[in-house]
Amino acid sequence: MREVQIQSGQPTLLATFFVRDALCGLNASSVQEVIRLGAITLAPHAPPDVAGIINLRGRIVTVVDAGMKLGYGPTAPGQNSRVFIVEDRDEFLGLLVDRVGEVLEVESGTEEPMPANLPPSQSKYFKGVNRIGGRVIALLDSAEMLAVGP
């Protein structure tokens, strides 16, 4: 994955989205684009967290269901569903979310640790939390979220 090194105190942009009612964010520099969920092809024998595959301008993209990864169950595709496209090791992967939030600017290095009561099966997908304007944004670890399988 392409990681951008940012010095502490410098602003970072977060691309936010919702998985059910949970507000989550990814470093916007890792997001290639956000697309509407179109035709998705089921992938036989794929792990349960794989929603399927899509054709993105001639490239086959594996789509991971954020709801399944985080233990909420399958994401029901709807009008607001979106796929965040992230490039990882020269391969495009998609993250299916319930709906898009906004792009927010945060100070680098201001994230707090995840609450201790979060089960380890979920906490591995998070880097921490940020608080912005009274909202708590769970910062996702894109490498963990997009790892296919258990």
Backbone bond lengths (Angstrom), bond angles and torsions (degrees), N, CA, C in turn:
res aa  C-N    CA-C-N  psi(-1)  N-CA   C-N-CA  omega(-1)  CA-C   N-CA-C  phi
1 M - - - 1.432 - - 1.520 108.81 -
2 R 1.278 116.01 144.05 1.449 121.94 177.86 1.523 108.75 -79.24
3 E 1.327 117.40 112.98 1.461 121.54 177.80 1.519 108.11 -107.38
4 V 1.301 115.81 137.03 1.452 121.08 178.26 1.519 107.29 -103.24
5 Q 1.310 116.87 123.52 1.457 120.51 178.44 1.524 108.87 -81.34
6 I 1.325 115.17 123.60 1.459 120.49 -178.55 1.515 107.85 -121.67
7 Q 1.311 115.92 132.70 1.453 119.76 -179.66 1.520 109.49 -72.57
8 S 1.333 115.35 146.51 1.453 121.04 -179.20 1.527 110.51 -56.63
9 G 1.320 115.77 140.37 1.454 120.65 179.89 1.515 113.18 91.24
10 Q 1.329 117.87 -13.38 1.455 121.61 178.46 1.527 109.03 -84.44
11 P 1.317 116.88 147.32 1.471 118.18 179.72 1.527 112.01 -70.44
12 T 1.315 114.83 145.46 1.456 123.47 176.14 1.518 107.25 -124.49
13 L 1.324 116.81 141.55 1.460 120.28 176.61 1.521 109.56 -96.09
14 L 1.333 115.15 132.81 1.457 121.54 176.10 1.514 109.28 -110.93
15 A 1.319 116.77 128.80 1.458 122.29 171.68 1.527 105.14 -89.17
16 T 1.338 117.45 117.88 1.453 119.85 -175.20 1.524 111.79 -106.65
17 F 1.319 114.35 157.09 1.466 122.06 -179.26 1.516 108.25 -160.83
18 F 1.311 114.77 169.25 1.458 120.53 -179.34 1.516 110.68 -112.93
19 V 1.314 114.72 137.12 1.450 122.97 168.10 1.523 103.11 -116.93
20 R 1.329 115.07 104.60 1.463 123.70 -166.24 1.525 106.97 57.63
21 D 1.331 119.31 -119.39 1.464 119.61 179.84 1.523 112.98 -101.86
22 A 1.324 116.98 3.01 1.466 121.39 -178.66 1.530 109.86 -83.67
23 L 1.334 116.33 124.98 1.463 122.10 176.68 1.521 108.33 -85.05
24 C 1.321 115.85 119.55 1.468 122.49 -176.83 1.522 109.09 -122.31
25 G 1.320 115.85 162.28 1.451 119.72 178.55 1.523 112.41 -146.56
26 L 1.319 114.35 152.00 1.462 123.48 173.34 1.522 107.25 -124.80
27 N 1.319 116.27 151.19 1.448 119.64 173.40 1.532 107.29 -60.10
28 A 1.317 117.13 122.00 1.463 121.32 -174.82 1.522 112.50 -60.92
29 S 1.324 117.65 -24.90 1.473 119.23 -179.83 1.521 111.83 -68.28
30 S 1.337 118.11 -18.75 1.463 120.08 179.29 1.528 112.29 -90.47
31 V 1.342 117.53 -9.53 1.459 121.81 -177.83 1.529 109.32 -92.21
32 Q 1.336 116.35 120.03 1.462 120.72 179.19 1.520 111.56 -77.13
33 E 1.337 115.94 -43.21 1.459 121.66 178.94 1.513 108.81 -168.27
34 V 1.327 115.23 166.55 1.458 122.64 176.13 1.524 106.15 -122.98
35 I 1.339 116.20 127.32 1.461 120.33 -176.26 1.522 110.48 -125.13
36 R 1.324 114.77 158.67 1.460 120.59 171.85 1.523 107.93 -71.59
37 L 1.319 115.30 148.99 1.450 119.35 176.50 1.514 108.42 -77.61
38 G 1.314 115.76 117.01 1.467 121.15 177.40 1.516 109.29 -105.02
39 A 1.301 115.86 -143.68 1.462 120.97 178.91 1.522 109.27 -64.96
40 I 1.305 115.08 129.68 1.462 120.63 179.05 1.521 107.50 -124.23
41 T 1.315 115.52 135.12 1.459 121.38 -178.85 1.518 108.85 -101.74
42 L 1.312 116.58 126.16 1.459 120.30 177.50 1.521 109.01 -65.50
43 A 1.314 115.77 142.63 1.456 121.52 179.88 1.529 108.30 -107.10
44 P 1.341 116.92 107.46 1.464 119.38 -179.14 1.531 111.06 -57.77
45 H 1.311 116.01 141.14 1.464 123.88 176.75 1.527 113.42 66.80
46 A 1.325 117.69 12.14 1.468 120.43 177.36 1.528 108.97 -77.32
47 P 1.324 117.38 155.55 1.464 120.11 175.65 1.535 110.22 -59.76
48 P 1.340 117.78 157.01 1.464 120.87 -176.23 1.527 114.33 -61.22
49 D 1.335 117.96 -23.18 1.467 119.74 -178.87 1.528 112.96 -81.67
50 V 1.328 117.38 -4.20 1.474 120.65 176.81 1.522 108.38 -91.72
51 A 1.339 115.53 116.54 1.468 120.98 179.53 1.521 110.54 -72.86
52 G 1.328 116.68 -29.53 1.455 121.73 -179.34 1.510 110.49 150.48
53 I 1.332 115.86 -159.32 1.459 121.23 179.02 1.527 108.88 -128.20
54 I 1.331 114.61 151.68 1.459 120.67 177.04 1.518 108.84 -129.68
55 N 1.316 115.25 160.66 1.456 121.99 175.04 1.525 106.44 -102.02
56 L 1.322 116.34 113.85 1.460 122.00 179.81 1.525 108.32 -110.84
57 R 1.325 115.45 94.83 1.457 121.20 179.81 1.530 112.00 50.37
58 G 1.333 115.64 47.90 1.453 121.22 176.52 1.512 115.37 89.45
59 R 1.323 118.04 -6.16 1.467 121.53 177.77 1.517 108.75 -104.48
60 I 1.317 116.83 136.90 1.454 121.78 176.41 1.531 107.71 -84.87
61 V 1.333 115.94 125.36 1.460 122.17 -176.44 1.528 108.93 -120.34
62 T 1.322 116.28 124.72 1.457 121.41 174.03 1.524 107.58 -78.79
63 V 1.338 116.35 131.10 1.465 121.46 -178.60 1.527 108.79 -108.87
64 V 1.329 115.57 120.80 1.455 123.10 178.73 1.523 108.27 -97.29
65 D 1.320 116.96 133.54 1.461 123.29 -179.03 1.533 109.29 -85.03
66 A 1.333 117.19 111.71 1.467 121.67 -178.99 1.522 111.51 -61.56
67 G 1.325 117.60 -36.38 1.462 120.75 178.37 1.523 111.84 -61.12
68 M 1.316 116.66 -43.64 1.469 120.65 178.67 1.528 110.71 -66.20
69 K 1.334 116.81 -43.65 1.469 120.46 -179.72 1.518 111.48 -58.28
70 L 1.340 115.99 -41.15 1.462 120.15 -174.57 1.521 113.27 -89.55
71 G 1.326 117.33 3.95 1.451 120.19 175.09 1.518 115.60 85.59
72 Y 1.338 118.01 16.30 1.464 121.93 179.59 1.529 112.48 -92.22
73 G 1.308 117.98 -7.25 1.452 121.17 -174.80 1.520 110.34 93.59
74 P 1.339 117.00 176.64 1.468 120.39 -175.90 1.526 112.70 -63.21
75 T 1.320 115.31 142.83 1.459 121.73 175.71 1.521 108.30 -78.67
76 A 1.331 115.80 125.81 1.464 120.36 177.44 1.526 107.67 -81.86
77 P 1.332 117.96 112.38 1.462 119.47 -179.90 1.522 110.76 -58.36
78 G 1.333 115.30 133.85 1.454 120.95 179.78 1.510 110.83 -144.37
79 Q 1.309 115.44 -174.35 1.463 121.50 -177.64 1.531 112.09 -62.26
80 N 1.333 117.53 -30.79 1.465 120.58 -178.14 1.523 113.88 -94.23
81 S 1.331 117.85 -5.07 1.473 120.74 -179.56 1.523 110.16 -61.35
82 R 1.317 114.85 142.08 1.458 120.70 178.35 1.518 109.34 -139.04
83 V 1.326 114.85 161.75 1.454 121.91 176.63 1.530 107.45 -121.64
84 F 1.329 116.17 121.46 1.458 122.23 175.06 1.521 106.57 -87.67
85 I 1.324 117.07 120.12 1.461 122.71 -179.63 1.527 108.48 -93.59
86 V 1.331 114.73 124.21 1.460 121.90 -178.63 1.529 107.17 -126.84
87 E 1.335 116.44 138.33 1.464 120.15 177.34 1.520 108.52 -94.82
88 D 1.329 115.78 128.68 1.452 121.94 -179.44 1.520 108.24 -136.30
89 R 1.314 116.94 117.89 1.474 122.98 -179.60 1.528 111.29 49.46
90 D 1.313 116.21 52.91 1.463 123.98 177.51 1.526 113.72 61.51
91 E 1.312 116.86 22.51 1.458 121.74 176.86 1.532 107.62 -129.50
92 F 1.325 115.51 138.73 1.459 119.54 176.54 1.516 109.10 -89.22
93 L 1.332 115.71 133.33 1.454 122.74 175.89 1.523 107.51 -127.41
94 G 1.325 116.27 150.53 1.454 120.52 179.98 1.518 111.29 -116.36
95 L 1.318 116.21 148.24 1.456 123.02 176.42 1.520 107.64 -119.68
96 L 1.329 116.42 112.40 1.463 122.37 -179.04 1.520 109.48 -80.64
97 V 1.344 116.21 124.73 1.468 121.96 -179.81 1.530 109.50 -126.59
98 D 1.327 115.90 163.62 1.461 120.63 -178.61 1.524 113.03 -70.82
99 R 1.335 116.44 -43.61 1.461 120.21 178.00 1.528 109.33 -163.74
100 V 1.318 115.10 157.55 1.460 122.26 -178.03 1.530 110.21 -85.83
101 G 1.315 115.13 144.89 1.459 121.56 172.65 1.518 108.50 -97.80
102 E 1.308 115.88 -131.77 1.456 120.75 179.45 1.522 109.26 -128.61
103 V 1.313 115.90 170.31 1.460 120.57 174.92 1.525 106.53 -91.91
104 L 1.327 115.40 124.30 1.456 121.10 -176.43 1.516 110.57 -119.89
105 E 1.310 115.91 146.91 1.456 121.38 177.94 1.522 108.77 -99.73
106 V 1.330 115.80 129.93 1.466 121.47 177.16 1.518 109.11 -129.76
107 E 1.326 115.38 156.53 1.458 119.94 175.26 1.518 108.27 -75.66
108 S 1.305 117.61 130.69 1.458 121.56 177.67 1.525 108.99 -62.99
109 G 1.333 115.54 138.92 1.461 119.99 177.99 1.515 113.77 85.46
110 T 1.333 119.08 6.74 1.467 120.75 -179.22 1.524 112.36 -98.42
111 E 1.336 117.48 4.52 1.454 117.97 -179.01 1.524 110.64 -71.68
112 E 1.324 114.71 149.04 1.455 122.70 179.07 1.521 108.07 -107.55
113 P 1.333 117.36 159.79 1.470 118.55 178.35 1.530 111.10 -67.76
114 M 1.310 115.23 157.50 1.468 121.02 176.02 1.522 108.59 -67.32
115 P 1.333 117.29 152.23 1.467 119.69 177.39 1.535 110.41 -58.23
116 A 1.323 115.81 142.72 1.459 121.56 -176.51 1.523 112.46 -67.23
117 N 1.334 117.53 -20.95 1.464 119.63 -177.41 1.524 113.42 -83.95
118 L 1.313 117.85 2.40 1.458 121.09 177.61 1.528 108.66 -75.45
119 P 1.336 117.72 129.31 1.467 119.26 -178.77 1.527 111.26 -60.70
120 P 1.341 117.00 143.46 1.470 120.30 179.92 1.529 112.98 -56.23
121 S 1.341 117.36 -30.25 1.461 119.81 179.47 1.523 111.61 -63.88
122 Q 1.339 117.66 -23.63 1.462 121.47 176.79 1.522 112.10 -100.05
123 S 1.335 117.13 -38.04 1.467 120.14 -172.31 1.523 113.38 -61.77
124 K 1.345 118.12 -24.89 1.460 119.78 -179.14 1.529 112.01 -65.33
125 Y 1.336 117.66 -17.05 1.460 121.21 -178.71 1.531 112.87 -89.08
126 F 1.326 117.59 -0.83 1.461 121.29 -174.95 1.521 111.89 -120.39
127 K 1.333 114.91 146.09 1.460 121.39 174.35 1.520 110.90 -95.01
128 G 1.333 116.84 -24.33 1.457 121.74 -177.26 1.517 109.57 157.22
129 V 1.331 115.95 -163.78 1.464 121.26 177.91 1.518 109.80 -131.09
130 N 1.309 115.24 153.50 1.462 122.45 172.12 1.519 107.42 -122.43
131 R 1.299 116.02 147.26 1.464 121.20 175.81 1.522 107.47 -113.02
132 I 1.334 114.65 122.65 1.464 120.22 -179.47 1.518 107.86 -134.77
133 G 1.316 116.62 119.13 1.463 120.70 175.45 1.515 113.68 53.02
134 G 1.318 117.72 42.48 1.452 121.20 178.69 1.523 114.83 81.56
135 R 1.327 116.97 -2.15 1.471 120.73 178.27 1.520 109.84 -103.86
136 V 1.310 115.33 148.04 1.458 121.16 175.85 1.528 107.20 -107.74
137 I 1.321 115.50 125.94 1.468 121.45 -179.89 1.523 107.94 -113.41
138 A 1.327 116.02 121.22 1.463 121.22 176.25 1.526 108.30 -80.16
139 L 1.324 116.33 121.75 1.463 121.31 -178.00 1.520 109.20 -88.65
140 L 1.319 115.77 115.47 1.453 120.57 -177.36 1.522 111.65 -82.99
141 D 1.301 115.39 146.43 1.458 122.96 172.22 1.525 105.60 -89.71
142 S 1.318 117.52 102.83 1.469 120.78 -172.72 1.525 111.24 -61.68
143 A 1.326 119.84 -34.50 1.463 121.11 -179.92 1.525 110.19 -63.67
144 E 1.329 117.48 -42.84 1.474 120.98 178.56 1.525 111.17 -69.70
145 M 1.327 116.57 -42.51 1.470 120.08 -177.93 1.524 111.88 -63.80
146 L 1.310 116.74 -36.03 1.453 120.05 -175.13 1.528 113.67 -94.61
147 A 1.325 116.26 0.79 1.467 119.40 174.29 1.525 106.44 -69.53
148 V 1.303 116.75 126.11 1.464 121.17 -176.05 1.518 109.04 -86.11
149 G 1.319 115.73 130.96 1.455 122.46 177.44 1.516 111.53 96.62
150 P 1.340 116.71 -179.17 1.459 121.40 -175.29 1.510 113.30 -67.99
